[in-house]
Amino acid sequence: MNVQISYKEGVMTAKLSGEIDHHSAREMREAIDDTAQKLKPYCLRLDFTNVPFMDSSGVGLILGRVRMCGFWRGRVVLCGLSQNLNKMVELSGIASVAAIERRAS
Amino acid sequence: MKPVNQTQISFSSNSVNEGYARAAVAAFLAQLDPTVADLSDIRTAVSEAVTNAIVHGYKDKLGTVYISVKIFEDGRAQVRVRDKGCGIPDVKQAMEPLFTTGGEERAGLGFAVMQSFCDSVRVSSTVGRGTSVTLTKHFTPRC
């Protein structure tokens, strides 16, 4: 499975693996939403550490989850973004709706 | 200018082929000895163009997506992604950032990404005949 989910004290973490494109995003979205809609976490962490590639479908995936969590006033945090992914995130302006956790350097 | 090398691929508009398409283009362009960042940029742009062909061009049917890649002497690469799908009625509007007909899960950033990850993007489209997107990017050799 390309999404690994864990949950602790209101924080749900979805660890994504593999390339994110229009094809793979659908399966990831379904896996995340299935659990998130039951748990209604106040914080949904999307972990991109094991994502080597993402096109704008990844941006759609993030925006959709921000919208969903908004229904129960939850927020979305992105972490583990590589340089390549970061370029996409910056271009999309997603930082205005989701928090970005930077790796300690 | 005549290309020094070129290739063509075509494949069914199944979304599972999006990964194949960008990997094939990147493999061909490896001969330019590109930087990791440049290669990642062109992979992303190709992924956007191919996704458009599959999601919008062949919206309700299965068709064939055609890609041609040309390499020129000056280190320039040209990737043309073509479909024989429904075409775009208003190309200018389609290229506006955030414009999408793809529903809530689509960001509407495809053309904006292509434009910022490539040197130039040319689109020609005829309703009912199909769309052709030409991406050009200059690859600076690694030092």
gemmi code that builds the backbone of each chain (N, CA, C; Angstrom):
import gemmi

chains = {
    "A": [
        ("MET", (0.847, -1.196, 0.000), (0.000, 0.000, 0.000), (0.880, 1.243, 0.000)),
        ("ASN", (0.484, 2.254, -0.760), (1.328, 3.439, -0.842), (0.938, 4.556, 0.143)),
        ("VAL", (0.028, 4.229, 1.080), (-0.268, 5.160, 2.165), (-0.248, 4.393, 3.489)),
        ("GLN", (0.577, 4.855, 4.408), (0.628, 4.239, 5.737), (0.064, 5.230, 6.740)),
        ("ILE", (-0.928, 4.803, 7.477), (-1.609, 5.739, 8.365), (-1.360, 5.411, 9.836)),
        ("SER", (-1.080, 6.444, 10.591), (-0.977, 6.265, 12.039), (-1.743, 7.398, 12.723)),
        ("TYR", (-2.110, 7.179, 13.977), (-2.934, 8.166, 14.687), (-2.540, 8.231, 16.150)),
        ("LYS", (-2.380, 9.442, 16.631), (-2.064, 9.606, 18.045), (-2.585, 10.946, 18.542)),
        ("GLU", (-3.417, 10.904, 19.537), (-3.927, 12.091, 20.221), (-4.391, 13.208, 19.277)),
        ("GLY", (-5.285, 12.846, 18.390), (-5.873, 13.842, 17.499), (-5.057, 14.176, 16.259)),
        ("VAL", (-3.857, 13.598, 16.167), (-3.020, 13.852, 14.989), (-2.959, 12.599, 14.121)),
        ("MET", (-3.442, 12.728, 12.899), (-3.374, 11.605, 11.973), (-2.239, 11.862, 10.986)),
        ("THR", (-1.352, 10.878, 10.864), (-0.258, 11.011, 9.912), (-0.445, 10.025, 8.764)),
        ("ALA", (-0.377, 10.541, 7.537), (-0.431, 9.685, 6.352), (0.927, 9.748, 5.677)),
        ("LYS", (1.636, 8.628, 5.720), (2.961, 8.568, 5.115), (2.793, 8.049, 3.692)),
        ("LEU", (3.054, 8.921, 2.724), (2.840, 8.569, 1.326), (4.123, 8.007, 0.717)),
        ("SER", (3.982, 7.008, -0.160), (5.161, 6.464, -0.843), (4.911, 6.349, -2.330)),
        ("GLY", (5.943, 6.650, -3.100), (5.877, 6.524, -4.546), (5.568, 7.847, -5.223)),
        ("GLU", (5.535, 7.805, -6.566), (5.300, 9.017, -7.344), (3.824, 9.411, -7.242)),
        ("ILE", (3.573, 10.714, -7.133), (2.181, 11.181, -7.105), (1.837, 11.843, -8.426)),
        ("ASP", (0.921, 11.210, -9.151), (0.394, 11.834, -10.369), (-1.116, 11.624, -10.367)),
        ("HIS", (-1.751, 12.012, -11.463), (-3.206, 11.903, -11.554), (-3.659, 10.465, -11.325)),
        ("HIS", (-2.843, 9.496, -11.768), (-3.203, 8.088, -11.627), (-3.120, 7.614, -10.175)),
        ("SER", (-2.001, 7.900, -9.529), (-1.791, 7.373, -8.173), (-2.520, 8.199, -7.110)),
        ("ALA", (-2.820, 9.470, -7.418), (-3.426, 10.348, -6.419), (-4.796, 9.850, -5.965)),
        ("ARG", (-5.512, 9.224, -6.865), (-6.871, 8.776, -6.548), (-6.872, 7.747, -5.417)),
        ("GLU", (-5.993, 6.764, -5.564), (-5.893, 5.705, -4.562), (-5.447, 6.284, -3.210)),
        ("MET", (-4.489, 7.208, -3.271), (-3.998, 7.824, -2.029), (-5.117, 8.606, -1.351)),
        ("ARG", (-5.868, 9.348, -2.169), (-6.961, 10.158, -1.638), (-7.979, 9.271, -0.926)),
        ("GLU", (-8.338, 8.163, -1.567), (-9.340, 7.269, -0.980), (-8.850, 6.690, 0.343)),
        ("ALA", (-7.568, 6.299, 0.372), (-7.008, 5.710, 1.595), (-7.005, 6.735, 2.734)),
        ("ILE", (-6.640, 7.977, 2.423), (-6.591, 9.022, 3.453), (-8.011, 9.350, 3.941)),
        ("ASP", (-8.923, 9.558, 2.986), (-10.270, 10.012, 3.345), (-11.043, 8.971, 4.140)),
        ("ASP", (-10.868, 7.696, 3.792), (-11.555, 6.619, 4.511), (-11.335, 6.745, 6.012)),
        ("THR", (-10.057, 6.923, 6.389), (-9.718, 6.988, 7.807), (-10.019, 8.373, 8.389)),
        ("ALA", (-9.662, 9.417, 7.657), (-9.808, 10.776, 8.183), (-11.268, 11.114, 8.490)),
        ("GLN", (-12.169, 10.656, 7.633), (-13.585, 10.985, 7.853), (-14.145, 10.301, 9.094)),
        ("LYS", (-13.521, 9.178, 9.488), (-13.942, 8.502, 10.726), (-13.319, 9.183, 11.938)),
        ("LEU", (-12.026, 9.513, 11.833), (-11.294, 10.029, 12.995), (-11.480, 11.534, 13.205)),
        ("LYS", (-11.750, 12.255, 12.114), (-11.842, 13.719, 12.164), (-10.714, 14.335, 12.993)),
        ("PRO", (-9.472, 14.119, 12.581), (-8.326, 14.610, 13.370), (-8.255, 16.140, 13.333)),
        ("TYR", (-7.764, 16.727, 14.419), (-7.609, 18.191, 14.369), (-6.390, 18.554, 13.535)),
        ("CYS", (-5.498, 17.580, 13.370), (-4.334, 17.807, 12.518), (-4.085, 16.599, 11.629)),
        ("LEU", (-4.022, 16.844, 10.309), (-3.682, 15.789, 9.357), (-2.289, 16.087, 8.819)),
        ("ARG", (-1.341, 15.216, 9.153), (0.035, 15.402, 8.663), (0.240, 14.545, 7.426)),
        ("LEU", (0.630, 15.186, 6.320), (0.958, 14.438, 5.108), (2.479, 14.384, 5.006)),
        ("ASP", (3.008, 13.164, 5.066), (4.452, 12.992, 5.076), (4.939, 12.568, 3.680)),
        ("PHE", (5.744, 13.431, 3.046), (6.208, 13.211, 1.668), (7.639, 12.673, 1.606)),
        ("THR", (8.166, 12.207, 2.739), (9.559, 11.753, 2.768), (9.866, 10.720, 1.667)),
        ("ASN", (8.917, 9.816, 1.418), (9.155, 8.753, 0.430), (8.479, 9.016, -0.915)),
        ("VAL", (8.288, 10.302, -1.223), (7.702, 10.671, -2.522), (8.780, 11.340, -3.382)),
        ("PRO", (9.316, 10.626, -4.376), (10.394, 11.201, -5.181), (9.894, 12.168, -6.259)),
        ("PHE", (8.602, 12.079, -6.592), (8.069, 12.896, -7.692), (6.614, 13.248, -7.424)),
        ("MET", (6.252, 14.475, -7.785), (4.850, 14.884, -7.670), (4.558, 15.954, -8.717)),
        ("ASP", (3.464, 15.777, -9.457), (3.070, 16.850, -10.374), (1.901, 17.614, -9.740)),
        ("SER", (1.169, 18.401, -10.509), (0.155, 19.254, -9.879), (-1.017, 18.445, -9.309)),
        ("SER", (-1.069, 17.147, -9.633), (-2.087, 16.296, -9.006), (-1.870, 16.225, -7.503)),
        ("GLY", (-0.601, 16.327, -7.094), (-0.280, 16.338, -5.667), (-0.832, 17.586, -4.995)),
        ("VAL", (-0.803, 18.698, -5.741), (-1.358, 19.951, -5.217), (-2.869, 19.795, -5.035)),
        ("GLY", (-3.518, 19.170, -6.028), (-4.952, 18.906, -5.933), (-5.268, 18.017, -4.732)),
        ("LEU", (-4.397, 17.018, -4.526), (-4.571, 16.099, -3.393), (-4.510, 16.869, -2.067)),
        ("ILE", (-3.533, 17.755, -1.950), (-3.373, 18.536, -0.715), (-4.567, 19.476, -0.516)),
        ("LEU", (-4.912, 20.227, -1.576), (-6.027, 21.183, -1.471), (-7.334, 20.501, -1.099)),
        ("GLY", (-7.562, 19.325, -1.673), (-8.782, 18.574, -1.375), (-8.844, 18.175, 0.093)),
        ("ARG", (-7.670, 17.804, 0.660), (-7.624, 17.392, 2.072), (-7.790, 18.603, 2.990)),
        ("VAL", (-7.263, 19.756, 2.571), (-7.445, 20.985, 3.354), (-8.938, 21.308, 3.424)),
        ("ARG", (-9.584, 21.179, 2.287), (-11.024, 21.462, 2.205), (-11.799, 20.495, 3.110)),
        ("MET", (-11.447, 19.209, 3.020), (-12.143, 18.192, 3.822), (-11.961, 18.465, 5.319)),
        ("CYS", (-10.719, 18.695, 5.745), (-10.462, 18.923, 7.179), (-11.156, 20.191, 7.669)),
        ("GLY", (-11.392, 21.130, 6.746), (-12.094, 22.361, 7.097), (-13.499, 22.095, 7.622)),
        ("PHE", (-14.103, 20.987, 7.196), (-15.458, 20.655, 7.663), (-15.506, 20.464, 9.170)),
        ("TRP", (-14.415, 19.955, 9.764), (-14.401, 19.791, 11.230), (-13.319, 20.681, 11.850)),
        ("ARG", (-12.960, 21.732, 11.146), (-11.985, 22.716, 11.609), (-10.620, 22.123, 11.912)),
        ("GLY", (-10.276, 21.104, 11.150), (-8.934, 20.526, 11.285), (-7.971, 21.247, 10.359)),
        ("ARG", (-6.676, 21.020, 10.550), (-5.715, 21.662, 9.662), (-4.779, 20.608, 9.066)),
        ("VAL", (-4.093, 21.018, 7.996), (-3.201, 20.095, 7.296), (-1.768, 20.584, 7.427)),
        ("VAL", (-0.875, 19.661, 7.730), (0.552, 19.975, 7.831), (1.306, 19.104, 6.827)),
        ("LEU", (2.201, 19.723, 6.068), (3.015, 18.971, 5.101), (4.420, 18.814, 5.652)),
        ("CYS", (4.982, 17.617, 5.528), (6.365, 17.460, 5.966), (7.136, 16.533, 5.041)),
        ("GLY", (8.444, 16.580, 5.146), (9.328, 15.723, 4.351), (9.407, 16.100, 2.883)),
        ("LEU", (9.174, 17.384, 2.557), (9.210, 17.805, 1.152), (10.646, 17.923, 0.637)),
        ("SER", (10.938, 17.244, -0.456), (12.266, 17.375, -1.069), (12.317, 18.686, -1.859)),
        ("GLN", (13.486, 18.978, -2.401), (13.652, 20.212, -3.170), (12.707, 20.265, -4.385)),
        ("ASN", (12.597, 19.115, -5.067), (11.727, 19.039, -6.242), (10.275, 19.310, -5.885)),
        ("LEU", (9.833, 18.680, -4.809), (8.447, 18.843, -4.387), (8.196, 20.258, -3.890)),
        ("ASN", (9.217, 20.799, -3.264), (9.104, 22.137, -2.724), (8.846, 23.171, -3.810)),
        ("LYS", (9.459, 22.952, -4.967), (9.279, 23.860, -6.098), (7.796, 23.899, -6.503)),
        ("MET", (7.186, 22.720, -6.521), (5.765, 22.617, -6.873), (4.899, 23.292, -5.807)),
        ("VAL", (5.252, 23.058, -4.553), (4.489, 23.627, -3.435), (4.561, 25.155, -3.452)),
        ("GLU", (5.752, 25.681, -3.745), (5.916, 27.132, -3.783), (5.129, 27.757, -4.926)),
        ("LEU", (5.207, 27.102, -6.092), (4.499, 27.612, -7.265), (2.993, 27.673, -7.017)),
        ("SER", (2.475, 26.707, -6.271), (1.023, 26.590, -6.085), (0.483, 27.551, -5.026)),
        ("GLY", (1.369, 28.098, -4.202), (0.901, 28.989, -3.141), (0.165, 28.266, -2.023)),
        ("ILE", (0.395, 26.963, -1.935), (-0.321, 26.132, -0.959), (0.025, 26.501, 0.481)),
        ("ALA", (1.164, 27.147, 0.659), (1.608, 27.517, 2.012), (0.604, 28.432, 2.716)),
        ("SER", (-0.294, 29.047, 1.940), (-1.277, 29.923, 2.573), (-2.433, 29.151, 3.201)),
        ("VAL", (-2.575, 27.865, 2.837), (-3.678, 27.089, 3.429), (-3.219, 25.863, 4.228)),
        ("ALA", (-1.935, 25.511, 4.112), (-1.408, 24.373, 4.874), (-0.063, 24.755, 5.482)),
        ("ALA", (0.182, 24.260, 6.696), (1.460, 24.554, 7.334), (2.533, 23.625, 6.758)),
        ("ILE", (3.759, 24.128, 6.666), (4.851, 23.311, 6.143), (5.912, 23.138, 7.222)),
        ("GLU", (6.170, 21.865, 7.515), (7.165, 21.535, 8.529), (8.490, 21.335, 7.813)),
        ("ARG", (9.469, 22.154, 8.128), (10.772, 22.031, 7.458), (11.634, 21.046, 8.233)),
        ("ARG", (12.474, 20.351, 7.495), (13.420, 19.456, 8.153), (14.470, 20.259, 8.890)),
        ("ALA", (14.803, 19.839, 10.067), (15.872, 20.532, 10.815), (17.166, 20.360, 10.054)),
        ("SER", (17.850, 21.466, 9.786), (19.087, 21.366, 8.998), (20.310, 21.425, 9.900)),
    ],
    "B": [
        ("MET", (16.349, 24.464, -37.774), (17.476, 23.656, -37.293), (17.094, 22.176, -37.263)),
        ("LYS", (17.989, 21.338, -37.742), (17.681, 19.895, -37.752), (18.059, 19.268, -36.414)),
        ("PRO", (17.207, 18.379, -35.906), (17.560, 17.727, -34.634), (18.744, 16.774, -34.812)),
        ("VAL", (19.540, 16.624, -33.748), (20.648, 15.674, -33.811), (20.198, 14.270, -33.397)),
        ("ASN", (19.075, 14.216, -32.713), (18.513, 12.915, -32.342), (17.029, 13.102, -32.059)),
        ("GLN", (16.250, 12.074, -32.292), (14.824, 12.193, -32.009), (14.194, 10.829, -31.802)),
        ("THR", (13.070, 10.821, -31.114), (12.331, 9.571, -30.896), (10.842, 9.868, -30.832)),
        ("GLN", (10.066, 8.821, -31.019), (8.611, 8.965, -30.905), (8.049, 7.791, -30.105)),
        ("ILE", (7.086, 8.095, -29.255), (6.366, 7.012, -28.605), (4.874, 7.301, -28.686)),
        ("SER", (4.092, 6.260, -28.641), (2.645, 6.444, -28.555), (2.095, 5.365, -27.640)),
        ("PHE", (1.024, 5.702, -26.958), (0.467, 4.777, -25.971), (-1.005, 5.084, -25.756)),
        ("SER", (-1.734, 4.124, -25.204), (-3.157, 4.304, -24.913), (-3.343, 5.311, -23.795)),
        ("SER", (-4.461, 6.006, -23.833), (-4.699, 7.066, -22.846), (-5.190, 6.508, -21.511)),
        ("ASN", (-4.556, 5.434, -21.039), (-4.822, 4.919, -19.689), (-3.970, 5.713, -18.718)),
        ("SER", (-4.575, 6.099, -17.578), (-3.820, 6.957, -16.663), (-2.575, 6.260, -16.105)),
        ("VAL", (-2.574, 4.931, -16.098), (-1.394, 4.220, -15.591), (-0.162, 4.523, -16.468)),
        ("ASN", (-0.380, 4.970, -17.709), (0.746, 5.272, -18.608), (1.397, 6.629, -18.362)),
        ("GLU", (0.848, 7.426, -17.455), (1.448, 8.737, -17.162), (2.886, 8.578, -16.659)),
        ("GLY", (3.078, 7.585, -15.804), (4.422, 7.319, -15.267), (5.369, 6.827, -16.345)),
        ("TYR", (4.864, 5.962, -17.211), (5.671, 5.448, -18.320), (6.124, 6.594, -19.235)),
        ("ALA", (5.191, 7.505, -19.551), (5.479, 8.584, -20.494), (6.607, 9.482, -19.989)),
        ("ARG", (6.519, 9.938, -18.727), (7.562, 10.861, -18.245), (8.888, 10.137, -18.058)),
        ("ALA", (8.813, 8.823, -17.684), (10.053, 8.063, -17.526), (10.734, 7.848, -18.876)),
        ("ALA", (9.931, 7.587, -19.923), (10.495, 7.353, -21.255), (11.165, 8.616, -21.786)),
        ("VAL", (10.503, 9.767, -21.618), (11.085, 11.032, -22.079), (12.382, 11.326, -21.319)),
        ("ALA", (12.348, 11.127, -20.004), (13.539, 11.393, -19.182), (14.688, 10.466, -19.580)),
        ("ALA", (14.377, 9.210, -19.881), (15.422, 8.249, -20.270), (16.082, 8.691, -21.571)),
        ("PHE", (15.274, 9.176, -22.520), (15.826, 9.622, -23.796), (16.694, 10.867, -23.616)),
        ("LEU", (16.260, 11.772, -22.732), (16.992, 13.027, -22.535), (18.249, 12.861, -21.667)),
        ("ALA", (18.414, 11.671, -21.098), (19.586, 11.430, -20.242), (20.885, 11.634, -21.014)),
        ("GLN", (20.839, 11.459, -22.351), (22.044, 11.630, -23.177), (22.559, 13.073, -23.184)),
        ("LEU", (21.721, 14.013, -22.728), (22.162, 15.412, -22.629), (22.932, 15.653, -21.341)),
        ("ASP", (23.064, 14.610, -20.521), (23.729, 14.710, -19.218), (23.141, 15.852, -18.385)),
        ("PRO", (21.819, 15.844, -18.221), (21.153, 16.956, -17.537), (21.390, 16.948, -16.031)),
        ("THR", (21.198, 18.082, -15.412), (21.238, 18.126, -13.945), (19.966, 17.456, -13.414)),
        ("VAL", (20.019, 17.038, -12.174), (18.861, 16.388, -11.546), (17.654, 17.331, -11.578)),
        ("ALA", (17.909, 18.616, -11.324), (16.816, 19.599, -11.280), (16.174, 19.781, -12.658)),
        ("ASP", (17.021, 19.885, -13.708), (16.482, 20.049, -15.067), (15.647, 18.846, -15.484)),
        ("LEU", (16.144, 17.657, -15.153), (15.437, 16.433, -15.531), (14.104, 16.336, -14.782)),
        ("SER", (14.118, 16.734, -13.536), (12.896, 16.714, -12.732), (11.869, 17.697, -13.310)),
        ("ASP", (12.356, 18.857, -13.762), (11.462, 19.863, -14.357), (10.760, 19.323, -15.603)),
        ("ILE", (11.528, 18.687, -16.493), (10.919, 18.227, -17.746), (9.988, 17.040, -17.479)),
        ("ARG", (10.353, 16.184, -16.509), (9.468, 15.077, -16.122), (8.120, 15.625, -15.643)),
        ("THR", (8.178, 16.685, -14.849), (6.956, 17.270, -14.307), (6.110, 17.872, -15.433)),
        ("ALA", (6.761, 18.626, -16.316), (6.027, 19.274, -17.410), (5.375, 18.237, -18.325)),
        ("VAL", (6.114, 17.155, -18.629), (5.563, 16.092, -19.486), (4.376, 15.427, -18.792)),
        ("SER", (4.504, 15.214, -17.501), (3.420, 14.597, -16.735), (2.145, 15.439, -16.815)),
        ("GLU", (2.316, 16.762, -16.738), (1.157, 17.666, -16.822), (0.501, 17.582, -18.203)),
        ("ALA", (1.328, 17.620, -19.242), (0.797, 17.613, -20.607), (0.091, 16.291, -20.907)),
        ("VAL", (0.698, 15.187, -20.472), (0.102, 13.870, -20.723), (-1.199, 13.709, -19.935)),
        ("THR", (-1.198, 14.198, -18.702), (-2.425, 14.127, -17.887), (-3.547, 14.917, -18.556)),
        ("ASN", (-3.222, 16.095, -19.093), (-4.233, 16.886, -19.811), (-4.820, 16.103, -20.975)),
        ("ALA", (-3.932, 15.443, -21.738), (-4.395, 14.676, -22.901), (-5.351, 13.565, -22.455)),
        ("ILE", (-5.002, 12.900, -21.353), (-5.805, 11.772, -20.869), (-7.104, 12.243, -20.215)),
        ("VAL", (-6.996, 13.266, -19.354), (-8.161, 13.706, -18.570), (-9.114, 14.564, -19.415)),
        ("HIS", (-8.542, 15.461, -20.226), (-9.385, 16.403, -20.969), (-9.545, 16.006, -22.438)),
        ("GLY", (-8.437, 15.715, -23.105), (-8.486, 15.382, -24.533), (-9.398, 14.186, -24.773)),
        ("TYR", (-9.088, 13.095, -24.054), (-9.893, 11.873, -24.197), (-10.780, 11.703, -22.971)),
        ("LYS", (-11.573, 12.709, -22.702), (-12.392, 12.751, -21.491), (-13.241, 11.490, -21.286)),
        ("ASP", (-14.025, 11.139, -22.289), (-14.966, 10.025, -22.092), (-14.625, 8.806, -22.934)),
        ("LYS", (-13.410, 8.795, -23.486), (-13.098, 7.655, -24.348), (-11.616, 7.332, -24.248)),
        ("LEU", (-11.257, 6.212, -24.819), (-9.861, 5.818, -24.832), (-9.287, 6.186, -26.200)),
        ("GLY", (-8.104, 6.805, -26.204), (-7.485, 7.152, -27.470), (-5.996, 6.897, -27.394)),
        ("THR", (-5.264, 7.499, -28.310), (-3.816, 7.318, -28.322), (-3.136, 8.656, -28.085)),
        ("VAL", (-2.140, 8.661, -27.217), (-1.342, 9.861, -26.970), (-0.011, 9.686, -27.694)),
        ("TYR", (0.407, 10.719, -28.411), (1.645, 10.656, -29.192), (2.663, 11.628, -28.612)),
        ("ILE", (3.868, 11.168, -28.413), (4.925, 12.069, -27.934), (6.108, 11.989, -28.886)),
        ("SER", (6.602, 13.149, -29.289), (7.856, 13.148, -30.036), (8.859, 14.000, -29.263)),
        ("VAL", (10.087, 13.520, -29.216), (11.140, 14.244, -28.506), (12.278, 14.509, -29.484)),
        ("LYS", (12.728, 15.748, -29.532), (13.839, 16.112, -30.416), (14.925, 16.784, -29.605)),
        ("ILE", (16.161, 16.434, -29.940), (17.299, 17.085, -29.285), (18.072, 17.861, -30.344)),
        ("PHE", (18.413, 19.103, -30.030), (19.147, 19.939, -30.977), (20.585, 20.158, -30.513)),
        ("GLU", (21.423, 20.557, -31.456), (22.857, 20.711, -31.224), (23.193, 21.645, -30.058)),
        ("ASP", (22.356, 22.686, -29.896), (22.638, 23.677, -28.850), (22.168, 23.246, -27.455)),
        ("GLY", (21.769, 21.968, -27.293), (21.367, 21.483, -25.977), (19.899, 21.718, -25.666)),
        ("ARG", (19.167, 22.100, -26.691), (17.739, 22.344, -26.532), (16.971, 21.041, -26.759)),
        ("ALA", (15.934, 20.825, -25.972), (15.073, 19.666, -26.193), (13.659, 20.154, -26.439)),
        ("GLN", (12.993, 19.486, -27.377), (11.619, 19.839, -27.684), (10.745, 18.594, -27.524)),
        ("VAL", (9.741, 18.699, -26.677), (8.838, 17.564, -26.439), (7.449, 17.966, -26.891)),
        ("ARG", (6.904, 17.192, -27.827), (5.546, 17.512, -28.289), (4.594, 16.402, -27.853)),
        ("VAL", (3.550, 16.793, -27.140), (2.549, 15.835, -26.654), (1.256, 16.113, -27.417)),
        ("ARG", (0.769, 15.100, -28.110), (-0.358, 15.325, -29.018), (-1.488, 14.323, -28.732)),
        ("ASP", (-2.719, 14.794, -28.837), (-3.845, 13.854, -28.761), (-4.812, 14.157, -29.891)),
        ("LYS", (-5.649, 13.183, -30.204), (-6.675, 13.381, -31.223), (-8.042, 13.416, -30.548)),
        ("GLY", (-8.081, 14.123, -29.410), (-9.299, 14.161, -28.595), (-10.201, 15.336, -28.929)),
        ("CYS", (-10.878, 15.854, -27.923), (-11.967, 16.818, -28.140), (-11.491, 18.233, -28.479)),
        ("GLY", (-10.225, 18.553, -28.153), (-9.744, 19.910, -28.439), (-10.169, 20.908, -27.376)),
        ("ILE", (-9.524, 22.087, -27.395), (-9.816, 23.115, -26.393), (-10.484, 24.295, -27.094)),
        ("PRO", (-11.723, 24.653, -26.694), (-12.420, 25.756, -27.360), (-11.713, 27.100, -27.157)),
        ("ASP", (-11.177, 27.340, -25.971), (-10.557, 28.632, -25.674), (-9.202, 28.391, -24.994)),
        ("VAL", (-8.137, 28.365, -25.801), (-6.804, 28.023, -25.289), (-6.326, 29.045, -24.263)),
        ("LYS", (-6.614, 30.318, -24.512), (-6.153, 31.368, -23.611), (-6.753, 31.161, -22.214)),
        ("GLN", (-8.039, 30.870, -22.174), (-8.708, 30.632, -20.893), (-8.171, 29.365, -20.223)),
        ("ALA", (-7.951, 28.322, -21.026), (-7.456, 27.051, -20.478), (-6.079, 27.216, -19.839)),
        ("MET", (-5.317, 28.171, -20.330), (-3.950, 28.363, -19.832), (-3.890, 29.271, -18.599)),
        ("GLU", (-5.017, 29.846, -18.235), (-5.015, 30.699, -17.039), (-4.847, 29.853, -15.777)),
        ("PRO", (-3.959, 30.298, -14.861), (-3.785, 29.531, -13.632), (-5.104, 29.406, -12.878)),
        ("LEU", (-5.338, 28.246, -12.321), (-6.509, 27.904, -11.509), (-7.762, 27.622, -12.326)),
        ("PHE", (-7.724, 27.907, -13.653), (-8.881, 27.521, -14.468), (-8.866, 26.007, -14.625)),
        ("THR", (-9.971, 25.353, -14.314), (-10.035, 23.913, -14.542), (-11.462, 23.481, -14.825)),
        ("THR", (-11.580, 22.448, -15.652), (-12.881, 21.835, -15.861), (-12.841, 20.435, -15.257)),
        ("GLY", (-11.774, 20.186, -14.496), (-11.532, 18.827, -14.001), (-12.123, 18.509, -12.640)),
        ("GLY", (-12.864, 19.427, -12.042), (-13.480, 19.132, -10.754), (-12.608, 19.495, -9.575)),
        ("GLU", (-13.122, 19.187, -8.391), (-12.508, 19.652, -7.153), (-11.090, 19.151, -6.899)),
        ("GLU", (-10.785, 17.950, -7.360), (-9.480, 17.386, -7.040), (-8.370, 17.835, -7.996)),
        ("ARG", (-8.722, 18.660, -8.993), (-7.713, 19.157, -9.910), (-7.390, 20.596, -9.515)),
        ("ALA", (-6.088, 20.896, -9.481), (-5.669, 22.208, -8.993), (-5.794, 23.302, -10.057)),
        ("GLY", (-5.877, 22.912, -11.327), (-5.925, 23.899, -12.399), (-4.581, 24.561, -12.648)),
        ("LEU", (-3.526, 23.822, -12.336), (-2.176, 24.398, -12.437), (-1.353, 23.827, -13.581)),
        ("GLY", (-1.924, 22.901, -14.339), (-1.154, 22.200, -15.367), (-0.327, 23.107, -16.262)),
        ("PHE", (-0.969, 24.076, -16.917), (-0.232, 24.951, -17.837), (0.733, 25.875, -17.092)),
        ("ALA", (0.324, 26.331, -15.904), (1.213, 27.197, -15.112), (2.493, 26.446, -14.755)),
        ("VAL", (2.355, 25.170, -14.426), (3.526, 24.352, -14.101), (4.404, 24.163, -15.342)),
        ("MET", (3.772, 23.836, -16.469), (4.541, 23.660, -17.708), (5.311, 24.933, -18.034)),
        ("GLN", (4.641, 26.082, -17.881), (5.295, 27.342, -18.221), (6.446, 27.668, -17.283)),
        ("SER", (6.300, 27.321, -16.015), (7.389, 27.698, -15.110), (8.505, 26.650, -15.092)),
        ("PHE", (8.226, 25.415, -15.530), (9.256, 24.374, -15.529), (9.945, 24.223, -16.896)),
        ("CYS", (9.459, 24.962, -17.920), (10.074, 24.889, -19.249), (10.415, 26.302, -19.713)),
        ("ASP", (11.157, 26.402, -20.826), (11.462, 27.732, -21.366), (10.287, 28.275, -22.168)),
        ("SER", (9.618, 27.384, -22.902), (8.448, 27.860, -23.632), (7.417, 26.750, -23.793)),
        ("VAL", (6.153, 27.151, -23.865), (5.042, 26.216, -24.049), (4.182, 26.754, -25.183)),
        ("ARG", (3.982, 25.927, -26.217), (3.117, 26.343, -27.326), (1.945, 25.377, -27.417)),
        ("VAL", (0.762, 25.916, -27.561), (-0.412, 25.059, -27.622), (-1.174, 25.344, -28.903)),
        ("SER", (-1.493, 24.299, -29.648), (-2.417, 24.513, -30.757), (-3.510, 23.461, -30.644)),
        ("SER", (-4.724, 23.893, -30.891), (-5.850, 23.007, -30.648), (-6.988, 23.300, -31.601)),
        ("THR", (-7.652, 22.255, -32.049), (-8.841, 22.414, -32.870), (-9.942, 21.568, -32.249)),
        ("VAL", (-11.083, 22.213, -31.987), (-12.195, 21.485, -31.375), (-12.601, 20.322, -32.277)),
        ("GLY", (-12.693, 19.152, -31.678), (-13.084, 17.960, -32.428), (-11.933, 17.247, -33.113)),
        ("ARG", (-10.748, 17.915, -33.158), (-9.613, 17.298, -33.862), (-8.479, 16.909, -32.917)),
        ("GLY", (-8.296, 17.712, -31.849), (-7.244, 17.371, -30.891), (-6.366, 18.546, -30.514)),
        ("THR", (-5.388, 18.253, -29.681), (-4.528, 19.289, -29.115), (-3.074, 18.863, -29.196)),
        ("SER", (-2.216, 19.851, -29.439), (-0.791, 19.584, -29.456), (-0.091, 20.603, -28.553)),
        ("VAL", (0.699, 20.094, -27.613), (1.424, 20.952, -26.678), (2.914, 20.749, -26.921)),
        ("THR", (3.629, 21.847, -27.215), (5.058, 21.735, -27.481), (5.845, 22.417, -26.369)),
        ("LEU", (6.640, 21.617, -25.682), (7.462, 22.121, -24.578), (8.900, 22.240, -25.057)),
        ("THR", (9.538, 23.359, -24.778), (10.943, 23.516, -25.130), (11.738, 23.845, -23.881)),
        ("LYS", (12.856, 23.170, -23.732), (13.703, 23.462, -22.575), (15.171, 23.327, -22.972)),
        ("HIS", (15.929, 24.297, -22.513), (17.365, 24.279, -22.768), (18.065, 23.588, -21.613)),
        ("PHE", (18.915, 22.628, -21.925), (19.619, 21.916, -20.862), (21.058, 22.407, -20.777)),
        ("THR", (21.402, 22.936, -19.619), (22.773, 23.384, -19.432), (23.601, 22.195, -18.986)),
        ("PRO", (24.717, 21.949, -19.686), (25.526, 20.796, -19.306), (26.090, 20.961, -17.899)),
        ("ARG", (26.241, 19.843, -17.220), (26.800, 19.894, -15.866), (28.281, 20.220, -15.919)),
        ("CYS", (28.742, 21.029, -14.956), (30.170, 21.341, -14.936), (30.842, 20.502, -13.846)),
    ],
}
model = gemmi.Model(1)
for chain_id, residues in chains.items():
    chain = gemmi.Chain(chain_id)
    for i, (resn, *xyz) in enumerate(residues, 1):
        res = gemmi.Residue()
        res.name, res.seqid = resn, gemmi.SeqId(i, " ")
        for name, pos in zip(("N", "CA", "C"), xyz):
            atom = gemmi.Atom()
            atom.name, atom.element = name, gemmi.Element(name[0])
            atom.pos, atom.b_iso = gemmi.Position(*pos), 0.0
            res.add_atom(atom)
        chain.add_residue(res)
    model.add_chain(chain)
structure = gemmi.Structure()
structure.add_model(model)
structure.setup_entities()
